[in-house]
Amino acid sequence: MPLGEAAVLGAFKASKREAAAHWLERPLPGPGSLIPGRCREEEEPAGEPSLCEDFGEAAAAALALPAGRAGPHAVAWAALGPRGGRAGHEPRRLREREREGRMLLSLVLHTYSMRYVLPAALMLGAAPTYVVAWGAWRLLAALLLPARLYHRVDDRFYTLYQSMVLFFFENYTGVQIFIYGDLPKTKENVIYISNHQCTVDWIVADMLAIRQNALGHVRYVLKDGLKWLPLYGWYFSQHGGVYVKRSARFNEKTMRNKLEAQMKVNTPMYLVIFPEGTRYNPELPKVIADSQAYADKEGLAILQHVLTPRVKATHVAVNLMKTYLDAVYDVTVAYEGTVDQNGKRKEAPSMTDFLCKECPRIHIYVDRIELKDIPEEQMYMRRWLHERFEIKDKLLIEFYDSKDPKRRNKFPGKCVYSKLSLKKTLPSFLFLSGLTVSMLLTESGRKLYVKTWIYGTLLGCLWVSIKA
C-alpha cells in the first residue's frame, strides 16, 4: 500500500473500503482546518477518533511525501488544499467545501480501486480466443496426432496464456520477488507443496516455474468447487489438473487415474499442492482454532501462521510418481505489507488487491527435498509433512513476529532479488491481445467470441458433471 494512503487510513483497523465509506458518510472538516494547530473543535462520538486529529496529521504526513509516493487520499486533499479557508468561515462556504471534498475523495478512491479492471478485463477477455485456438489444436490432435505431441503443444499454449498473466501480476504491478534457499535454474519433474493464504499463491507457482522455463508444466491439485469456473475450470482439468474433495470425500482412485494418464504419455510434471486444503486467513479465527484443535487431538504440534496440513493428496502423488519425479519443492511464501499498525498479521492480498499494487514484495523460501528422504507409509508421511509445516511456521514467525526489526519482513539466509524480463511476458500479451482484437473486429468473430463464452461454459460444466 502506498505510504500516502497508509497515512490517511492508518488510524483505522477496518478494510480500505470500509474506512473510506466511514469517512464519506460523515461531514468532513473544511480543508483549511486540516492544518495542524488551526483545527476547529468538533464534538465527536465517544470512542471515535477526532476528525481534526486524524485528517490533520494524516494529510500533513501524506502531503509531505515525495511526488509519486502519496496515495489517493493525499492527492484529493492536496487538490482541495489551496482552495480551503480558515476555520470559522460561514456555514454555507464550509458546506460547499465539504461537498467538493466528498466528491473528489470518492472519485479518487474509486479510480484507485479500479486499477485492476483493465488487466482483469484483458486476461479474461483473452480466454475465449485462447479456448478457440486450443480447441482447434485439441480436435486436430485427437483425429490425427499422437497424445504425446498433443501434450507438448498444449504446454506451449499454457505457457503463452500464463506468460500474459505474469505480465500483469509481475511486470505491471512492479512487485519485487526475493528468492531464498535452493531453487534450481533448470526444469525438473517436481511436486510443489506450499502454504496457502490467498488466490495469488497460484500465481507464485507460475513465478517460480517461469524462472526454470517450466511454466507450461504447471498443473494444480484444486478443490472440487473450482471445476465450475467458466472456461477455466474445464480447461485446468484438460491441462492435467486434478480436482479433489476434502477429508473423507477425497477420491484417491480419481487422482491416481489422472496422474497415471499423465505419466503414460511422459508429460512433464510441476504439480502444485496446497496441503492445508483451505486458506490461512487471520480474519477467520474459527478456521484457525479448528485447525489447531485438530492438531492437538492428533498429538501434533500446534501451528500459528499456517494451518494443519492434510496428507492424502501429497501421499498419493509422491508414492505414485516416486520414480517419475526429480524432487519435491517445499515452498514458503510471505507477502510483505500484510501486517497492521499493531504488528498483527492481516489477510494476504487478493488478486484484485495485488493488481492494485498493494503488495510491494514477495518473499519465497524454497527447500528442495530428495524423494529418498520422504517416508512412504501414510502415517509416517503425515508426521513428515507436519514437520515441514512446523519449519514453515518458524520461518513465518521470524518474518512477522521477530522482535528485532532488522529480521522482520525477511526470511533467514541469503536471498536473491529476481526480476522477470519483459522478453518473457510482453510477446504473449501482445499476441493474445492482438488476436482477441482482430477476432472482435469482424461480425463473425464477435459471434464466435460470444458463443465460446456461452457454449464453452455450458459444455465445460456438462463435461465436468459427467466426469464427476
Contacts in CASP RR format, 6 or more apart in sequence:
PFRMAT RR
TARGET T0000
AUTHOR 0000-0000-0000
METHOD contacts of the structure
MODEL  1
MPLGEAAVLGAFKASKREAAAHWLERPLPGPGSLIPGRCREEEEPAGEPS
LCEDFGEAAAAALALPAGRAGPHAVAWAALGPRGGRAGHEPRRLRERERE
GRMLLSLVLHTYSMRYVLPAALMLGAAPTYVVAWGAWRLLAALLLPARLY
HRVDDRFYTLYQSMVLFFFENYTGVQIFIYGDLPKTKENVIYISNHQCTV
DWIVADMLAIRQNALGHVRYVLKDGLKWLPLYGWYFSQHGGVYVKRSARF
NEKTMRNKLEAQMKVNTPMYLVIFPEGTRYNPELPKVIADSQAYADKEGL
AILQHVLTPRVKATHVAVNLMKTYLDAVYDVTVAYEGTVDQNGKRKEAPS
MTDFLCKECPRIHIYVDRIELKDIPEEQMYMRRWLHERFEIKDKLLIEFY
DSKDPKRRNKFPGKCVYSKLSLKKTLPSFLFLSGLTVSMLLTESGRKLYV
KTWIYGTLLGCLWVSIKA
1 337 0 8 1.000
1 358 0 8 1.000
2 68 0 8 1.000
2 69 0 8 1.000
2 70 0 8 1.000
2 71 0 8 1.000
2 357 0 8 1.000
3 62 0 8 1.000
3 65 0 8 1.000
3 69 0 8 1.000
3 70 0 8 1.000
3 71 0 8 1.000
4 61 0 8 1.000
4 62 0 8 1.000
4 65 0 8 1.000
4 69 0 8 1.000
4 70 0 8 1.000
4 71 0 8 1.000
4 73 0 8 1.000
4 74 0 8 1.000
5 16 0 8 1.000
5 62 0 8 1.000
5 70 0 8 1.000
5 71 0 8 1.000
5 72 0 8 1.000
5 73 0 8 1.000
5 74 0 8 1.000
5 112 0 8 1.000
7 58 0 8 1.000
7 59 0 8 1.000
7 61 0 8 1.000
7 62 0 8 1.000
7 65 0 8 1.000
7 73 0 8 1.000
7 74 0 8 1.000
8 55 0 8 1.000
8 58 0 8 1.000
8 59 0 8 1.000
8 62 0 8 1.000
8 71 0 8 1.000
8 73 0 8 1.000
8 74 0 8 1.000
9 16 0 8 1.000
9 19 0 8 1.000
9 20 0 8 1.000
9 58 0 8 1.000
9 73 0 8 1.000
10 58 0 8 1.000
10 341 0 8 1.000
11 49 0 8 1.000
11 54 0 8 1.000
11 58 0 8 1.000
12 18 0 8 1.000
12 19 0 8 1.000
12 22 0 8 1.000
13 340 0 8 1.000
13 341 0 8 1.000
14 22 0 8 1.000
16 113 0 8 1.000
17 113 0 8 1.000
20 105 0 8 1.000
20 106 0 8 1.000
20 109 0 8 1.000
23 105 0 8 1.000
24 102 0 8 1.000
24 105 0 8 1.000
24 106 0 8 1.000
26 51 0 8 1.000
27 98 0 8 1.000
28 51 0 8 1.000
28 55 0 8 1.000
28 98 0 8 1.000
28 101 0 8 1.000
28 102 0 8 1.000
28 105 0 8 1.000
29 39 0 8 1.000
29 40 0 8 1.000
29 42 0 8 1.000
29 51 0 8 1.000
29 52 0 8 1.000
29 55 0 8 1.000
29 98 0 8 1.000
30 84 0 8 1.000
30 85 0 8 1.000
30 87 0 8 1.000
30 89 0 8 1.000
30 94 0 8 1.000
30 97 0 8 1.000
30 98 0 8 1.000
31 77 0 8 1.000
31 80 0 8 1.000
31 81 0 8 1.000
31 83 0 8 1.000
31 84 0 8 1.000
31 85 0 8 1.000
31 97 0 8 1.000
31 101 0 8 1.000
32 38 0 8 1.000
32 81 0 8 1.000
32 84 0 8 1.000
32 85 0 8 1.000
32 86 0 8 1.000
32 87 0 8 1.000
33 39 0 8 1.000
33 40 0 8 1.000
33 52 0 8 1.000
33 87 0 8 1.000
34 52 0 8 1.000
34 55 0 8 1.000
34 56 0 8 1.000
34 59 0 8 1.000
34 60 0 8 1.000
34 77 0 8 1.000
34 81 0 8 1.000
35 56 0 8 1.000
35 60 0 8 1.000
36 56 0 8 1.000
36 57 0 8 1.000
36 60 0 8 1.000
38 86 0 8 1.000
38 87 0 8 1.000
39 50 0 8 1.000
39 52 0 8 1.000
39 53 0 8 1.000
39 56 0 8 1.000
39 87 0 8 1.000
40 52 0 8 1.000
40 87 0 8 1.000
40 88 0 8 1.000
41 52 0 8 1.000
42 50 0 8 1.000
42 51 0 8 1.000
42 52 0 8 1.000
44 50 0 8 1.000
44 51 0 8 1.000
55 77 0 8 1.000
58 73 0 8 1.000
59 73 0 8 1.000
59 74 0 8 1.000
59 77 0 8 1.000
62 70 0 8 1.000
62 71 0 8 1.000
62 73 0 8 1.000
62 74 0 8 1.000
62 77 0 8 1.000
62 78 0 8 1.000
63 70 0 8 1.000
63 74 0 8 1.000
63 77 0 8 1.000
63 78 0 8 1.000
65 74 0 8 1.000
70 78 0 8 1.000
71 112 0 8 1.000
72 108 0 8 1.000
72 109 0 8 1.000
72 111 0 8 1.000
72 112 0 8 1.000
73 105 0 8 1.000
73 108 0 8 1.000
73 109 0 8 1.000
75 108 0 8 1.000
76 101 0 8 1.000
76 104 0 8 1.000
76 105 0 8 1.000
76 107 0 8 1.000
76 108 0 8 1.000
76 109 0 8 1.000
77 105 0 8 1.000
79 104 0 8 1.000
80 97 0 8 1.000
80 100 0 8 1.000
80 101 0 8 1.000
80 104 0 8 1.000
83 97 0 8 1.000
83 100 0 8 1.000
84 97 0 8 1.000
85 93 0 8 1.000
85 97 0 8 1.000
88 94 0 8 1.000
89 97 0 8 1.000
112 356 0 8 1.000
113 356 0 8 1.000
115 355 0 8 1.000
115 356 0 8 1.000
115 357 0 8 1.000
116 351 0 8 1.000
116 352 0 8 1.000
116 355 0 8 1.000
116 356 0 8 1.000
119 168 0 8 1.000
119 172 0 8 1.000
119 355 0 8 1.000
120 351 0 8 1.000
120 352 0 8 1.000
120 355 0 8 1.000
122 164 0 8 1.000
122 168 0 8 1.000
122 429 0 8 1.000
122 433 0 8 1.000
123 164 0 8 1.000
123 165 0 8 1.000
123 168 0 8 1.000
125 436 0 8 1.000
126 161 0 8 1.000
126 164 0 8 1.000
126 432 0 8 1.000
126 433 0 8 1.000
126 435 0 8 1.000
126 436 0 8 1.000
127 231 0 8 1.000
127 232 0 8 1.000
127 453 0 8 1.000
128 231 0 8 1.000
128 436 0 8 1.000
128 448 0 8 1.000
128 449 0 8 1.000
128 452 0 8 1.000
128 453 0 8 1.000
129 432 0 8 1.000
129 435 0 8 1.000
129 436 0 8 1.000
129 439 0 8 1.000
129 449 0 8 1.000
130 157 0 8 1.000
130 160 0 8 1.000
130 161 0 8 1.000
130 432 0 8 1.000
131 231 0 8 1.000
131 235 0 8 1.000
131 452 0 8 1.000
131 456 0 8 1.000
132 439 0 8 1.000
132 448 0 8 1.000
132 452 0 8 1.000
133 157 0 8 1.000
133 435 0 8 1.000
134 154 0 8 1.000
134 157 0 8 1.000
134 235 0 8 1.000
137 150 0 8 1.000
137 153 0 8 1.000
137 154 0 8 1.000
137 157 0 8 1.000
138 150 0 8 1.000
138 154 0 8 1.000
138 238 0 8 1.000
141 147 0 8 1.000
141 149 0 8 1.000
141 150 0 8 1.000
141 153 0 8 1.000
142 150 0 8 1.000
147 265 0 8 1.000
148 265 0 8 1.000
148 266 0 8 1.000
151 262 0 8 1.000
151 265 0 8 1.000
151 267 0 8 1.000
154 238 0 8 1.000
154 239 0 8 1.000
155 216 0 8 1.000
155 217 0 8 1.000
155 267 0 8 1.000
155 268 0 8 1.000
156 216 0 8 1.000
158 215 0 8 1.000
158 216 0 8 1.000
158 218 0 8 1.000
158 239 0 8 1.000
159 215 0 8 1.000
159 216 0 8 1.000
159 428 0 8 1.000
160 428 0 8 1.000
160 431 0 8 1.000
160 432 0 8 1.000
161 428 0 8 1.000
161 432 0 8 1.000
162 206 0 8 1.000
162 210 0 8 1.000
162 215 0 8 1.000
162 216 0 8 1.000
162 218 0 8 1.000
163 210 0 8 1.000
163 215 0 8 1.000
163 424 0 8 1.000
163 425 0 8 1.000
163 427 0 8 1.000
163 428 0 8 1.000
163 429 0 8 1.000
164 425 0 8 1.000
164 428 0 8 1.000
164 429 0 8 1.000
164 432 0 8 1.000
164 433 0 8 1.000
165 203 0 8 1.000
165 206 0 8 1.000
166 203 0 8 1.000
166 206 0 8 1.000
166 207 0 8 1.000
166 210 0 8 1.000
166 215 0 8 1.000
166 420 0 8 1.000
166 424 0 8 1.000
166 425 0 8 1.000
167 422 0 8 1.000
167 425 0 8 1.000
167 426 0 8 1.000
167 428 0 8 1.000
167 429 0 8 1.000
168 355 0 8 1.000
168 429 0 8 1.000
169 175 0 8 1.000
169 200 0 8 1.000
169 203 0 8 1.000
169 206 0 8 1.000
169 207 0 8 1.000
169 351 0 8 1.000
169 354 0 8 1.000
169 355 0 8 1.000
170 177 0 8 1.000
170 207 0 8 1.000
170 420 0 8 1.000
170 425 0 8 1.000
171 420 0 8 1.000
171 422 0 8 1.000
171 425 0 8 1.000
171 426 0 8 1.000
172 355 0 8 1.000
173 354 0 8 1.000
173 355 0 8 1.000
173 357 0 8 1.000
173 359 0 8 1.000
174 357 0 8 1.000
175 354 0 8 1.000
175 357 0 8 1.000
175 359 0 8 1.000
175 360 0 8 1.000
175 361 0 8 1.000
175 362 0 8 1.000
176 360 0 8 1.000
176 361 0 8 1.000
176 362 0 8 1.000
176 417 0 8 1.000
176 419 0 8 1.000
177 207 0 8 1.000
177 361 0 8 1.000
177 362 0 8 1.000
177 364 0 8 1.000
177 417 0 8 1.000
177 418 0 8 1.000
177 419 0 8 1.000
177 420 0 8 1.000
178 361 0 8 1.000
178 362 0 8 1.000
178 363 0 8 1.000
178 364 0 8 1.000
178 410 0 8 1.000
178 415 0 8 1.000
178 416 0 8 1.000
178 417 0 8 1.000
178 418 0 8 1.000
179 208 0 8 1.000
179 211 0 8 1.000
179 364 0 8 1.000
179 366 0 8 1.000
179 415 0 8 1.000
179 416 0 8 1.000
179 418 0 8 1.000
180 363 0 8 1.000
180 364 0 8 1.000
180 365 0 8 1.000
180 366 0 8 1.000
180 411 0 8 1.000
180 412 0 8 1.000
180 413 0 8 1.000
180 414 0 8 1.000
180 415 0 8 1.000
180 416 0 8 1.000
181 365 0 8 1.000
181 366 0 8 1.000
181 367 0 8 1.000
181 413 0 8 1.000
181 414 0 8 1.000
182 366 0 8 1.000
182 367 0 8 1.000
182 368 0 8 1.000
183 208 0 8 1.000
183 211 0 8 1.000
183 212 0 8 1.000
183 329 0 8 1.000
183 366 0 8 1.000
183 368 0 8 1.000
184 212 0 8 1.000
184 368 0 8 1.000
185 211 0 8 1.000
185 212 0 8 1.000
186 212 0 8 1.000
186 213 0 8 1.000
187 212 0 8 1.000
187 213 0 8 1.000
187 214 0 8 1.000
187 217 0 8 1.000
187 268 0 8 1.000
187 270 0 8 1.000
188 212 0 8 1.000
188 214 0 8 1.000
188 325 0 8 1.000
188 326 0 8 1.000
188 327 0 8 1.000
189 217 0 8 1.000
189 268 0 8 1.000
189 269 0 8 1.000
189 270 0 8 1.000
189 321 0 8 1.000
189 324 0 8 1.000
189 325 0 8 1.000
189 326 0 8 1.000
190 269 0 8 1.000
190 270 0 8 1.000
190 271 0 8 1.000
190 325 0 8 1.000
190 326 0 8 1.000
190 327 0 8 1.000
190 328 0 8 1.000
190 329 0 8 1.000
191 269 0 8 1.000
191 271 0 8 1.000
191 273 0 8 1.000
191 314 0 8 1.000
191 317 0 8 1.000
191 318 0 8 1.000
191 321 0 8 1.000
191 325 0 8 1.000
191 328 0 8 1.000
191 329 0 8 1.000
192 205 0 8 1.000
192 208 0 8 1.000
192 270 0 8 1.000
192 271 0 8 1.000
192 272 0 8 1.000
192 273 0 8 1.000
192 328 0 8 1.000
192 329 0 8 1.000
192 331 0 8 1.000
193 273 0 8 1.000
193 274 0 8 1.000
193 275 0 8 1.000
193 314 0 8 1.000
193 328 0 8 1.000
193 329 0 8 1.000
193 330 0 8 1.000
193 331 0 8 1.000
193 385 0 8 1.000
193 388 0 8 1.000
194 201 0 8 1.000
194 204 0 8 1.000
194 205 0 8 1.000
194 272 0 8 1.000
194 273 0 8 1.000
194 274 0 8 1.000
194 330 0 8 1.000
194 331 0 8 1.000
194 332 0 8 1.000
194 333 0 8 1.000
195 201 0 8 1.000
195 274 0 8 1.000
195 276 0 8 1.000
195 280 0 8 1.000
195 305 0 8 1.000
195 306 0 8 1.000
195 331 0 8 1.000
195 332 0 8 1.000
195 333 0 8 1.000
195 389 0 8 1.000
195 392 0 8 1.000
195 396 0 8 1.000
196 274 0 8 1.000
196 276 0 8 1.000
196 277 0 8 1.000
196 278 0 8 1.000
196 279 0 8 1.000
196 280 0 8 1.000
196 307 0 8 1.000
197 279 0 8 1.000
197 280 0 8 1.000
197 281 0 8 1.000
197 333 0 8 1.000
197 335 0 8 1.000
197 348 0 8 1.000
198 279 0 8 1.000
198 335 0 8 1.000
198 347 0 8 1.000
198 348 0 8 1.000
198 349 0 8 1.000
198 350 0 8 1.000
198 351 0 8 1.000
199 350 0 8 1.000
199 351 0 8 1.000
200 335 0 8 1.000
200 348 0 8 1.000
200 349 0 8 1.000
200 350 0 8 1.000
200 351 0 8 1.000
200 354 0 8 1.000
200 359 0 8 1.000
201 274 0 8 1.000
201 333 0 8 1.000
202 220 0 8 1.000
202 272 0 8 1.000
203 351 0 8 1.000
203 354 0 8 1.000
204 331 0 8 1.000
204 333 0 8 1.000
204 362 0 8 1.000
204 364 0 8 1.000
205 218 0 8 1.000
205 220 0 8 1.000
205 270 0 8 1.000
205 272 0 8 1.000
205 331 0 8 1.000
206 215 0 8 1.000
206 218 0 8 1.000
207 362 0 8 1.000
207 364 0 8 1.000
207 420 0 8 1.000
208 329 0 8 1.000
208 331 0 8 1.000
208 364 0 8 1.000
208 366 0 8 1.000
209 215 0 8 1.000
209 216 0 8 1.000
209 217 0 8 1.000
209 218 0 8 1.000
209 270 0 8 1.000
210 420 0 8 1.000
210 424 0 8 1.000
211 418 0 8 1.000
211 420 0 8 1.000
214 268 0 8 1.000
214 270 0 8 1.000
216 268 0 8 1.000
216 270 0 8 1.000
217 267 0 8 1.000
217 268 0 8 1.000
217 269 0 8 1.000
217 270 0 8 1.000
218 270 0 8 1.000
218 272 0 8 1.000
219 239 0 8 1.000
219 240 0 8 1.000
219 241 0 8 1.000
219 242 0 8 1.000
219 262 0 8 1.000
219 269 0 8 1.000
219 270 0 8 1.000
219 271 0 8 1.000
219 272 0 8 1.000
220 236 0 8 1.000
220 241 0 8 1.000
220 242 0 8 1.000
220 271 0 8 1.000
220 272 0 8 1.000
221 241 0 8 1.000
221 242 0 8 1.000
221 244 0 8 1.000
221 255 0 8 1.000
221 271 0 8 1.000
221 272 0 8 1.000
221 273 0 8 1.000
221 274 0 8 1.000
221 313 0 8 1.000
221 317 0 8 1.000
222 236 0 8 1.000
222 241 0 8 1.000
222 242 0 8 1.000
222 243 0 8 1.000
222 244 0 8 1.000
223 243 0 8 1.000
223 244 0 8 1.000
223 245 0 8 1.000
223 246 0 8 1.000
223 277 0 8 1.000
223 278 0 8 1.000
224 243 0 8 1.000
224 244 0 8 1.000
224 245 0 8 1.000
225 243 0 8 1.000
226 233 0 8 1.000
226 236 0 8 1.000
226 243 0 8 1.000
227 233 0 8 1.000
227 234 0 8 1.000
227 236 0 8 1.000
227 237 0 8 1.000
227 243 0 8 1.000
227 464 0 8 1.000
227 468 0 8 1.000
228 461 0 8 1.000
228 464 0 8 1.000
229 236 0 8 1.000
230 453 0 8 1.000
230 456 0 8 1.000
230 457 0 8 1.000
231 452 0 8 1.000
231 453 0 8 1.000
231 456 0 8 1.000
231 457 0 8 1.000
231 460 0 8 1.000
233 460 0 8 1.000
233 464 0 8 1.000
234 456 0 8 1.000
234 459 0 8 1.000
234 460 0 8 1.000
234 461 0 8 1.000
234 463 0 8 1.000
234 464 0 8 1.000
237 243 0 8 1.000
237 464 0 8 1.000
237 467 0 8 1.000
240 258 0 8 1.000
240 262 0 8 1.000
240 267 0 8 1.000
241 258 0 8 1.000
242 254 0 8 1.000
242 255 0 8 1.000
242 258 0 8 1.000
242 259 0 8 1.000
242 313 0 8 1.000
243 254 0 8 1.000
243 464 0 8 1.000
244 250 0 8 1.000
244 251 0 8 1.000
244 254 0 8 1.000
244 255 0 8 1.000
244 313 0 8 1.000
245 251 0 8 1.000
246 277 0 8 1.000
246 310 0 8 1.000
247 310 0 8 1.000
250 312 0 8 1.000
250 313 0 8 1.000
252 312 0 8 1.000
252 316 0 8 1.000
255 313 0 8 1.000
255 316 0 8 1.000
255 317 0 8 1.000
256 316 0 8 1.000
256 320 0 8 1.000
259 271 0 8 1.000
259 316 0 8 1.000
259 317 0 8 1.000
259 320 0 8 1.000
259 321 0 8 1.000
260 320 0 8 1.000
262 269 0 8 1.000
263 269 0 8 1.000
263 321 0 8 1.000
263 324 0 8 1.000
269 321 0 8 1.000
269 324 0 8 1.000
269 325 0 8 1.000
271 317 0 8 1.000
271 321 0 8 1.000
273 313 0 8 1.000
273 314 0 8 1.000
273 317 0 8 1.000
275 309 0 8 1.000
275 310 0 8 1.000
275 311 0 8 1.000
275 313 0 8 1.000
275 314 0 8 1.000
275 385 0 8 1.000
275 389 0 8 1.000
276 291 0 8 1.000
276 306 0 8 1.000
276 307 0 8 1.000
276 308 0 8 1.000
276 309 0 8 1.000
276 310 0 8 1.000
277 307 0 8 1.000
277 310 0 8 1.000
278 287 0 8 1.000
278 307 0 8 1.000
279 348 0 8 1.000
280 287 0 8 1.000
280 288 0 8 1.000
280 305 0 8 1.000
280 306 0 8 1.000
280 307 0 8 1.000
281 287 0 8 1.000
281 347 0 8 1.000
281 348 0 8 1.000
282 288 0 8 1.000
282 344 0 8 1.000
282 345 0 8 1.000
282 346 0 8 1.000
282 347 0 8 1.000
283 346 0 8 1.000
283 347 0 8 1.000
287 307 0 8 1.000
288 307 0 8 1.000
291 303 0 8 1.000
291 307 0 8 1.000
291 308 0 8 1.000
292 302 0 8 1.000
292 303 0 8 1.000
292 308 0 8 1.000
294 308 0 8 1.000
295 301 0 8 1.000
295 302 0 8 1.000
295 303 0 8 1.000
295 308 0 8 1.000
295 386 0 8 1.000
296 302 0 8 1.000
298 308 0 8 1.000
300 308 0 8 1.000
300 383 0 8 1.000
300 386 0 8 1.000
301 386 0 8 1.000
301 390 0 8 1.000
303 389 0 8 1.000
303 390 0 8 1.000
303 393 0 8 1.000
304 393 0 8 1.000
304 396 0 8 1.000
304 397 0 8 1.000
305 345 0 8 1.000
305 392 0 8 1.000
305 393 0 8 1.000
305 396 0 8 1.000
305 397 0 8 1.000
305 400 0 8 1.000
306 389 0 8 1.000
306 392 0 8 1.000
306 393 0 8 1.000
306 396 0 8 1.000
308 386 0 8 1.000
308 389 0 8 1.000
309 385 0 8 1.000
309 386 0 8 1.000
309 388 0 8 1.000
309 389 0 8 1.000
311 378 0 8 1.000
311 381 0 8 1.000
311 382 0 8 1.000
311 385 0 8 1.000
312 378 0 8 1.000
314 381 0 8 1.000
314 385 0 8 1.000
315 378 0 8 1.000
315 381 0 8 1.000
315 382 0 8 1.000
318 325 0 8 1.000
318 328 0 8 1.000
318 371 0 8 1.000
318 374 0 8 1.000
318 381 0 8 1.000
319 376 0 8 1.000
322 371 0 8 1.000
322 376 0 8 1.000
325 371 0 8 1.000
326 371 0 8 1.000
327 368 0 8 1.000
327 369 0 8 1.000
327 370 0 8 1.000
327 371 0 8 1.000
328 368 0 8 1.000
328 369 0 8 1.000
328 371 0 8 1.000
328 374 0 8 1.000
329 366 0 8 1.000
329 367 0 8 1.000
329 368 0 8 1.000
329 369 0 8 1.000
330 366 0 8 1.000
330 367 0 8 1.000
330 368 0 8 1.000
330 369 0 8 1.000
330 388 0 8 1.000
330 391 0 8 1.000
330 392 0 8 1.000
331 364 0 8 1.000
331 365 0 8 1.000
331 366 0 8 1.000
331 367 0 8 1.000
332 364 0 8 1.000
332 365 0 8 1.000
332 367 0 8 1.000
332 391 0 8 1.000
332 392 0 8 1.000
332 395 0 8 1.000
332 396 0 8 1.000
332 411 0 8 1.000
333 362 0 8 1.000
333 363 0 8 1.000
333 364 0 8 1.000
333 365 0 8 1.000
334 362 0 8 1.000
334 363 0 8 1.000
334 395 0 8 1.000
334 396 0 8 1.000
334 399 0 8 1.000
334 400 0 8 1.000
334 411 0 8 1.000
335 348 0 8 1.000
335 349 0 8 1.000
335 359 0 8 1.000
335 361 0 8 1.000
335 362 0 8 1.000
335 363 0 8 1.000
336 359 0 8 1.000
336 360 0 8 1.000
336 361 0 8 1.000
336 362 0 8 1.000
336 363 0 8 1.000
336 409 0 8 1.000
337 359 0 8 1.000
337 360 0 8 1.000
337 409 0 8 1.000
338 345 0 8 1.000
338 346 0 8 1.000
338 347 0 8 1.000
338 348 0 8 1.000
338 349 0 8 1.000
338 359 0 8 1.000
339 345 0 8 1.000
339 346 0 8 1.000
339 400 0 8 1.000
340 346 0 8 1.000
343 400 0 8 1.000
345 400 0 8 1.000
349 358 0 8 1.000
349 359 0 8 1.000
353 359 0 8 1.000
361 409 0 8 1.000
363 399 0 8 1.000
363 409 0 8 1.000
363 410 0 8 1.000
363 411 0 8 1.000
363 415 0 8 1.000
365 395 0 8 1.000
365 411 0 8 1.000
367 391 0 8 1.000
374 381 0 8 1.000
374 384 0 8 1.000
375 381 0 8 1.000
375 383 0 8 1.000
375 384 0 8 1.000
395 411 0 8 1.000
395 412 0 8 1.000
398 407 0 8 1.000
398 411 0 8 1.000
398 412 0 8 1.000
399 408 0 8 1.000
399 409 0 8 1.000
399 410 0 8 1.000
399 411 0 8 1.000
400 408 0 8 1.000
401 408 0 8 1.000
402 408 0 8 1.000
436 449 0 8 1.000
439 445 0 8 1.000
439 446 0 8 1.000
439 448 0 8 1.000
439 449 0 8 1.000
440 446 0 8 1.000
440 449 0 8 1.000
END
